[in-house]
Amino acid sequence: MLGIFGKRLLPAAFNLLGVLIITFLLTRALPGDPAAYLAGPAATHEAVEQIRADLGLDQPLGAQLVDYLGRVARGDLGQSWVTGQPVWHELRQRFPASLELTLLGLAIALGIALPAGVVAALRAGSPIDHALRVGTTLGVALPIFFTGLLLVYVFYYLLGWAPAPMGRLPVFLSSPEGATGLFLVDSLLACDFEVFGEAARHIVLPALTLGLFAMAPLARMTRAAMLTAVGSDFVRTARAANLPWRTVVLRYALGNALLPVVTTLGMVFSFLLGANVLVEKVFSWPGIGSFALEAVMSADYASVQGFVLCMGVLYVVVNLCVDVSYGWIDPRVRVAS
């Protein structure tokens, strides 16, 4: 395992450096002048130039890049020009909301996609298989914000089962105290079941929106991997040995089909963190996605760069976890490494 980590860390560091440089250059290419935005529409030219100098935007682009990389190396992501707070503080405050939503959405997707993909592969060509294909096609084809709006219309407006899409908790409840920032976990640890119930009610629809979107690639990959595994020689040998069908499916077929599924799972998890931007706006979810969108709208360079860096670090961590999980699923990967 340490060998896998060692081989991945150095390329990951260069990847993050590339992400930092490209993000820095792209943010400078965004339309709009942040100095003029902060100064206001009634500001004079001298006032705008003074703000630009205070922000360091009057320096050459190369000098700005070197200064930015130096501050990042010291752990300083800068200060948000809109909120006036350090970017690190804003990300730390909002990240648990996005993480909780993404993890629950991924759990819903796995709970549906894994058994559905296995059943569809075992009954290839059956009505169940065709239904899965139609469902996964719809999951990929429908925009994620449309799915969210449709769920809000049905379950909140028509049926009245879901609460208003206005954040993580009702306005009359306070956030639970806890170190994780995950409301479901912190409320359970504090034995505050009222907050837990409301947090669960508010997170169901946005998590279901993400889960339906993530279910499609996971179910398709599970089905394809299971079809390959079921038709392999070792499964035929296991069946010829008169082993129980459940053992053949779960231990031999599914066990060997998990590698591509885990790879897809890591990609989907990373993508869901970015797809949170649309879901968080639909459900007024106070996560880093909505924070990043507001930063782009106001040309808040430091916040946009901090968000992209956060996503890059998470992507690297997720890929490291996926690489390590290969060794647990298939011992041959540990031997090869």
C-alpha positions in Angstrom: 0.0 0.0 0.0 2.8 2.4 0.8 4.3 1.7 -2.6 1.1 2.7 -4.3 0.9 5.9 -2.3 4.6 6.7 -3.0 4.1 6.3 -6.8 1.0 8.5 -6.9 2.1 11.4 -4.6 4.7 13.0 -6.8 2.5 13.0 -10.0 -0.4 14.3 -7.9 1.7 17.2 -6.6 2.6 18.2 -10.2 -1.1 17.9 -11.2 -2.1 20.2 -8.4 0.6 22.7 -9.5 -0.8 22.6 -13.0 -4.3 23.1 -11.7 -3.2 26.2 -9.7 -1.5 27.8 -12.7 -4.3 27.1 -15.1 -7.0 28.3 -12.7 -5.0 31.5 -12.0 -4.8 32.3 -15.7 -8.4 31.4 -16.4 -9.7 33.6 -13.6 -7.8 36.5 -15.0 -9.6 35.8 -18.3 -13.1 36.1 -16.7 -15.1 39.0 -18.0 -15.6 41.9 -15.6 -13.4 44.0 -13.4 -13.4 43.0 -9.7 -12.1 46.4 -8.7 -15.0 48.2 -10.5 -17.4 45.7 -8.9 -16.1 46.4 -5.4 -16.0 50.1 -5.9 -19.6 50.3 -7.1 -21.3 52.0 -10.0 -20.8 55.5 -8.7 -17.1 55.2 -8.0 -14.6 57.5 -9.7 -11.8 56.3 -11.9 -9.3 57.1 -9.2 -11.2 55.1 -6.6 -11.2 52.1 -8.9 -7.5 52.3 -9.6 -6.8 52.6 -5.9 -8.8 49.4 -5.2 -7.0 47.7 -8.0 -3.7 48.6 -6.5 -4.8 47.4 -3.0 -5.7 44.1 -4.5 -2.4 43.8 -6.4 -4.1 43.7 -9.8 -2.0 46.5 -11.1 1.1 44.2 -11.0 2.3 42.2 -14.0 0.6 38.8 -14.5 3.8 36.9 -13.8 4.4 38.8 -10.5 0.8 38.1 -9.4 1.3 34.4 -10.2 4.5 34.1 -8.2 2.9 35.9 -5.3 -0.2 33.6 -5.4 1.8 30.4 -5.5 4.0 31.6 -2.6 0.9 32.4 -0.5 -0.7 29.0 -1.3 2.6 27.3 -0.3 2.2 29.0 3.1 -1.4 27.9 3.4 -2.9 31.3 2.6 -5.7 31.0 0.0 -6.3 34.8 0.2 -9.3 36.7 1.2 -12.8 36.8 -0.4 -13.4 40.2 -1.9 -17.1 39.9 -1.4 -17.5 38.5 2.1 -14.3 39.9 3.5 -13.5 36.6 5.1 -10.5 34.3 4.4 -11.2 31.9 1.6 -10.0 29.0 3.8 -12.6 29.9 6.4 -15.4 30.1 3.9 -14.5 26.7 2.4 -14.2 25.1 5.8 -17.6 26.4 6.8 -19.4 25.3 3.7 -17.6 22.1 2.8 -19.4 19.8 5.3 -22.7 20.7 3.8 -21.5 19.7 0.3 -19.7 16.6 1.6 -22.8 15.4 3.5 -25.0 15.9 0.5 -22.6 14.1 -1.9 -22.0 11.1 0.4 -25.7 10.6 0.9 -26.4 10.9 -2.8 -23.6 8.5 -3.6 -25.0 6.0 -1.0 -28.5 6.2 -2.7 -26.9 5.7 -6.1 -24.9 2.6 -4.9 -27.9 1.2 -3.1 -29.9 1.3 -6.4 -27.3 0.8 -9.0 -25.3 -2.2 -7.6 -28.3 -4.6 -7.2 -30.0 -3.4 -10.3 -26.9 -3.9 -12.4 -26.3 -7.4 -11.0 -29.9 -8.4 -11.6 -29.9 -6.9 -15.2 -26.7 -8.8 -16.0 -28.1 -12.1 -14.7 -31.3 -11.6 -16.7 -29.8 -10.0 -19.8 -32.5 -9.3 -22.5 -35.3 -9.6 -20.0 -37.9 -6.8 -19.2 -35.8 -5.9 -16.1 -32.7 -5.4 -18.3 -34.6 -3.2 -20.7 -36.1 -1.2 -17.9 -32.6 -0.6 -16.4 -31.4 0.6 -19.8 -34.3 3.1 -20.1 -33.8 4.3 -16.6 -30.0 4.8 -17.0 -30.6 6.6 -20.3 -33.0 9.0 -18.6 -30.6 9.5 -15.7 -27.9 10.6 -18.1 -30.1 12.5 -20.5 -32.1 14.6 -18.0 -30.2 17.7 -16.7 -29.5 17.5 -13.0 -31.2 20.8 -12.3 -34.3 19.7 -14.2 -34.5 16.5 -12.0 -34.2 18.6 -8.9 -36.9 21.0 -10.0 -39.2 18.1 -10.9 -38.8 16.5 -7.5 -39.5 19.8 -5.8 -42.6 20.3 -7.9 -44.0 16.8 -7.2 -43.0 16.2 -3.6 -43.2 19.8 -2.2 -45.7 21.6 -4.4 -48.1 18.8 -5.4 -47.9 16.3 -2.5 -46.6 18.5 0.3 -44.4 15.6 1.6 -41.1 17.5 1.5 -40.1 20.7 3.2 -39.5 23.9 1.3 -36.1 23.8 -0.6 -34.6 26.5 1.7 -31.4 25.0 3.0 -30.4 22.4 5.6 -32.7 23.2 8.5 -35.8 25.3 9.1 -35.2 28.9 10.3 -36.5 28.1 13.8 -33.9 25.4 14.5 -30.2 26.0 15.3 -27.4 24.1 13.8 -26.2 21.2 16.0 -23.0 21.5 17.8 -20.3 19.2 16.6 -16.8 18.9 15.1 -17.8 17.3 11.8 -20.2 19.9 10.5 -22.4 17.0 9.1 -25.8 17.8 10.6 -27.0 14.1 10.5 -24.0 12.9 12.4 -23.7 15.8 14.8 -27.4 15.7 15.8 -27.2 11.9 16.4 -24.1 12.3 18.5 -25.9 15.1 20.5 -29.1 12.9 20.7 -31.0 15.8 19.3 -33.6 13.8 17.3 -35.7 16.8 16.4 -32.8 18.4 14.5 -31.9 15.0 13.0 -35.4 14.5 11.7 -35.5 18.0 10.1 -32.0 17.6 8.7 -33.0 14.3 7.1 -36.2 15.7 5.7 -34.3 18.6 4.1 -31.5 16.5 2.6 -33.7 13.8 1.1 -34.7 15.6 -2.2 -31.2 17.1 -3.0 -29.5 13.8 -2.2 -32.1 11.9 -4.3 -31.4 14.3 -7.2 -27.7 13.6 -7.0 -28.3 9.9 -6.5 -30.5 9.5 -9.6 -27.9 11.3 -11.6 -25.0 9.1 -10.3 -27.0 5.9 -10.5 -26.9 5.8 -14.3 -23.1 5.3 -14.9 -22.7 3.1 -11.9 -25.6 0.8 -13.0 -24.3 0.6 -16.5 -20.8 -0.2 -15.4 -22.0 -2.8 -12.9 -24.1 -4.5 -15.6 -21.3 -4.5 -18.2 -18.7 -5.8 -15.7 -21.1 -8.5 -14.4 -21.8 -9.7 -18.0 -18.1 -10.2 -18.5 -17.6 -11.9 -15.2 -20.6 -14.3 -15.6 -19.3 -15.4 -19.0 -15.8 -16.1 -17.8 -14.1 -19.4 -17.3 -13.8 -19.2 -13.5 -17.5 -18.7 -13.1 -18.3 -21.7 -15.3 -15.8 -23.7 -13.3 -17.5 -22.7 -10.0 -20.9 -23.6 -11.4 -19.6 -26.9 -12.6 -18.3 -27.6 -9.1 -21.9 -27.3 -8.0 -21.3 -24.3 -5.7 -24.3 -22.4 -4.4 -25.6 -19.9 -7.0 -25.4 -17.1 -4.4 -21.7 -17.9 -3.7 -21.0 -17.9 -7.4 -22.6 -14.6 -8.0 -21.5 -12.6 -5.0 -18.1 -14.1 -4.4 -16.7 -14.9 -7.8 -18.7 -12.9 -10.3 -19.3 -9.7 -8.4 -15.9 -9.9 -6.6 -14.2 -9.8 -10.0 -16.5 -7.2 -11.4 -15.9 -4.6 -8.6 -12.6 -3.1 -10.0 -14.3 -1.2 -12.9 -17.2 -0.3 -10.6 -14.9 1.2 -8.0 -13.1 3.1 -10.7 -16.4 4.5 -11.9 -17.4 5.2 -8.3 -14.3 7.4 -7.8 -15.0 9.3 -11.0 -18.6 9.8 -10.1 -17.8 11.0 -6.6 -15.4 13.6 -7.9 -18.0 14.7 -10.5 -20.8 15.0 -8.0 -18.8 17.4 -5.9 -18.8 19.7 -9.0 -22.4 18.9 -9.9 -23.4 20.2 -6.5 -23.3 23.7 -7.9 -26.6 23.3 -9.7 -28.2 21.2 -7.0 -27.2 23.6 -4.3 -28.7 26.5 -6.2 -32.0 24.7 -6.7 -32.3 23.7 -3.1 -30.6 26.8 -1.6 -28.0 24.5 -0.1 -25.2 26.5 1.7 -22.3 24.5 0.3 -19.1 25.2 -1.6 -20.9 24.9 -4.9 -23.2 27.9 -4.4 -20.2 29.7 -2.9 -18.2 29.1 -6.0 -21.0 30.2 -8.3 -21.4 33.5 -6.4 -17.6 34.0 -6.6 -17.7 33.5 -10.4 -20.6 36.0 -10.7 -18.7 38.6 -8.8 -15.2 37.9 -10.3 -13.9 37.0 -6.9 -10.6 35.5 -8.0 -9.4 34.3 -4.6 -12.6 32.4 -3.9 -12.7 30.8 -7.4 -9.1 29.7 -7.1 -9.6 28.3 -3.6 -12.7 26.3 -4.8 -10.8 24.8 -7.7 -7.8 24.0 -5.5 -10.1 22.3 -3.0 -11.7 20.2 -5.8 -8.3 19.3 -7.1 -7.1 18.1 -3.7 -10.3 16.1 -3.3 -9.9 14.6 -6.7 -6.3 13.5 -5.9 -7.4 12.0 -2.5 -10.3 10.1 -4.1 -8.0 8.7 -6.8 -5.5 7.6 -4.1 -8.3 5.9 -2.2 -9.4 4.1 -5.4 -5.9 2.9 -6.1 -5.5 1.6 -2.6 -8.9 -0.1 -2.7 -7.7 -2.1 -5.8 -5.2 -3.9 -3.5 -8.0 -4.9 -1.1 -10.3 -6.1 -3.9 -7.7 -7.9 -6.0 -4.5 -9.1 -4.2 -2.8 -9.3 -7.6 -2.6 -5.5 -7.7 -0.6 -5.5 -4.4 1.8 -8.0 -5.9 2.2 -6.0 -9.1 2.9 -2.8 -7.1 
